[in-house]
Amino acid sequence: MSRGGFYVGRFQPYHNGHQSVLERIASSADEIVIGVGSAQISHTVANPPFTAGGERVLMLTRSLADLDCPFYVIPIEDVQRNALWAAHVRSMTPPFDTVYSSNPLVMQLFAEAGGVDVQSPDMYERLTHSGTVIRQRMLDGEPWEHLVPPGRGGRHPRDHGVERLQRIAGGSD
């Protein structure tokens, strides 16, 4: 029986906290399905500044290149009915038998849907490793680069994230 794990996030941006959780999942899973949530949304202050299909997938793929576990990165668009969301995710992804999430809604929806084990991994330095905190640091001109994995293989999508985020937020520095 496969020991596939599923981990979902918006990854706006992908940061060291995500990296830490995925490395721990890789130590016990045969493969990992990574869902890039809210895939249809980009270019807003709450879901900036990276697109799902290209930029967030690229950030994840490059950051996890040395992961000792096969992984799939799948953009997942939102559905507007929570009762259907777990089935929607299952229809968009390779099979998995364990869901890893610290999001109470994600945990509840998969528990109600059944058929998978739901686990809540310990989060890595959550007070500083949060997309909201990192985006605010970008807007405020504070150091943030140390909170995200380094880019690999040429220009990294995060390289233009600050400029795009500031434009979206109305030009604030």
C-alpha positions as CSV (number, residue, x, y, z in Angstrom):
1,M,0.0,0.0,0.0
2,S,1.3,3.4,-0.9
3,R,2.2,5.8,1.8
4,G,1.4,9.0,-0.1
5,G,1.1,12.2,1.8
6,F,-0.8,15.4,0.8
7,Y,0.2,18.8,1.9
8,V,-1.6,22.0,0.8
9,G,-0.8,25.7,1.2
10,R,-1.1,28.9,-0.7
11,F,2.7,29.3,-0.6
12,Q,2.5,33.1,-0.9
13,P,5.5,32.9,-0.7
14,Y,6.9,29.4,-0.2
15,H,9.1,29.7,3.0
16,N,11.4,27.8,5.3
17,G,8.5,26.7,7.5
18,H,6.9,24.9,4.5
19,Q,10.3,23.5,3.6
20,S,10.8,22.1,7.1
21,V,7.3,20.4,7.2
22,L,7.8,18.9,3.7
23,E,11.3,17.5,4.7
24,R,9.7,15.9,7.8
25,I,6.8,14.4,5.7
26,A,9.4,13.1,3.2
27,S,11.1,11.1,5.9
28,S,7.9,8.9,6.4
29,A,6.1,9.1,3.0
30,D,6.8,7.2,-0.2
31,E,5.7,10.2,-2.2
32,I,4.2,13.7,-1.5
33,V,1.4,15.4,-3.3
34,I,1.7,19.2,-2.8
35,G,-1.4,21.2,-3.4
36,V,-1.0,24.8,-4.4
37,G,-4.2,26.2,-3.0
38,S,-6.2,29.2,-4.3
39,A,-4.6,28.6,-7.6
40,Q,-6.9,30.9,-9.4
41,I,-6.0,33.9,-7.3
42,S,-2.9,36.1,-7.7
43,H,-2.0,39.8,-7.8
44,T,-4.0,40.8,-4.7
45,V,-2.6,41.9,-1.4
46,A,-4.0,38.8,0.4
47,N,-2.8,36.4,-2.3
48,P,0.1,38.2,-3.9
49,P,2.2,38.3,-5.8
50,F,2.8,34.9,-7.3
51,T,0.8,32.9,-9.8
52,A,0.1,29.3,-9.0
53,G,0.6,27.6,-12.3
54,G,4.0,29.1,-13.0
55,E,5.6,30.9,-10.2
56,R,4.6,29.1,-7.0
57,V,5.0,25.7,-8.7
58,L,8.5,26.8,-9.8
59,M,9.4,28.0,-6.3
60,L,8.4,24.7,-4.8
61,T,10.0,22.5,-7.5
62,R,13.3,24.4,-7.2
63,S,13.4,24.4,-3.4
64,L,12.6,20.7,-3.2
65,A,15.0,19.6,-5.9
66,D,17.1,17.7,-3.3
67,L,14.2,16.2,-1.4
68,D,14.8,12.4,-1.0
69,C,11.2,11.6,-1.9
70,P,9.2,11.8,-5.1
71,F,6.8,14.7,-5.2
72,Y,4.1,16.2,-7.4
73,V,3.1,19.9,-7.3
74,I,-0.5,20.4,-8.3
75,P,-2.3,23.7,-8.6
76,I,-5.8,23.5,-7.0
77,E,-8.4,26.1,-7.6
78,D,-10.9,26.9,-4.9
79,V,-14.5,25.6,-5.0
80,Q,-17.1,27.7,-3.3
81,R,-18.6,24.8,-1.3
82,N,-16.5,23.5,1.5
83,A,-18.5,20.2,1.7
84,L,-17.2,19.4,-1.8
85,W,-13.6,20.6,-1.4
86,A,-11.9,17.3,-0.3
87,A,-13.6,15.4,-3.2
88,H,-12.4,18.2,-5.5
89,V,-8.8,17.9,-4.3
90,R,-8.9,14.0,-4.7
91,S,-10.2,14.5,-8.3
92,M,-7.3,16.8,-9.1
93,T,-4.4,14.8,-7.5
94,P,-2.6,11.5,-7.6
95,P,-3.8,9.2,-4.8
96,F,-2.7,9.8,-1.2
97,D,-3.6,8.2,2.1
98,T,-2.4,10.8,4.6
99,V,-3.3,14.5,4.8
100,Y,-0.8,16.8,6.6
101,S,-2.2,20.1,7.7
102,S,-2.4,22.5,10.6
103,N,-5.3,24.3,9.1
104,P,-8.4,23.4,11.1
105,L,-10.8,23.7,8.1
106,V,-8.6,21.4,5.9
107,M,-8.3,18.9,8.7
108,Q,-12.1,18.9,9.3
109,L,-13.0,18.6,5.7
110,F,-10.8,15.6,5.1
111,A,-11.8,14.0,8.4
112,E,-15.5,14.3,7.4
113,A,-14.8,13.0,3.9
114,G,-13.0,9.9,5.3
115,G,-10.7,7.5,3.6
116,V,-7.5,9.2,4.7
117,D,-5.5,9.7,7.9
118,V,-5.3,13.4,9.0
119,Q,-2.2,14.5,10.8
120,S,-1.2,17.9,12.1
121,P,2.6,18.4,11.8
122,D,4.4,20.7,14.2
123,M,5.0,24.0,12.5
124,Y,8.4,25.5,12.2
125,E,8.9,28.9,13.9
126,R,5.4,29.9,13.1
127,L,5.6,33.5,14.4
128,T,8.3,34.4,11.8
129,H,7.6,31.8,9.1
130,S,4.2,32.9,7.9
131,G,3.3,34.2,4.5
132,T,1.4,37.1,6.1
133,V,4.5,38.1,8.1
134,I,6.9,37.7,5.2
135,R,4.6,39.8,2.9
136,Q,4.4,42.5,5.5
137,R,8.2,42.5,5.8
138,M,8.4,42.9,2.0
139,L,6.1,45.9,2.2
140,D,7.9,47.5,5.1
141,G,11.3,47.1,3.5
142,E,12.5,44.8,6.3
143,P,14.8,41.8,5.7
144,W,12.8,38.7,4.6
145,E,15.1,36.7,2.3
146,H,16.5,34.6,5.1
147,L,12.9,33.3,5.7
148,V,12.6,31.6,2.3
149,P,14.7,28.9,0.6
150,P,17.4,30.2,-1.8
151,G,16.5,30.3,-5.4
152,R,18.1,27.8,-7.7
153,G,18.7,27.7,-11.4
154,G,18.6,31.3,-12.7
155,R,16.1,34.0,-11.9
156,H,13.8,33.0,-9.1
157,P,10.1,34.1,-9.2
158,R,10.5,35.5,-5.7
159,D,13.1,38.0,-7.0
160,H,10.4,40.3,-8.4
161,G,7.9,39.6,-5.6
162,V,8.6,42.7,-3.6
163,E,8.2,45.1,-6.5
164,R,4.9,43.4,-7.6
165,L,3.6,43.3,-4.0
166,Q,4.3,47.0,-3.5
167,R,2.6,47.9,-6.8
168,I,-0.5,45.9,-5.8
169,A,-0.6,47.5,-2.4
170,G,-0.6,50.9,-3.9
171,G,3.1,51.7,-4.1
172,S,3.8,51.5,-0.4
173,D,7.5,50.9,0.5
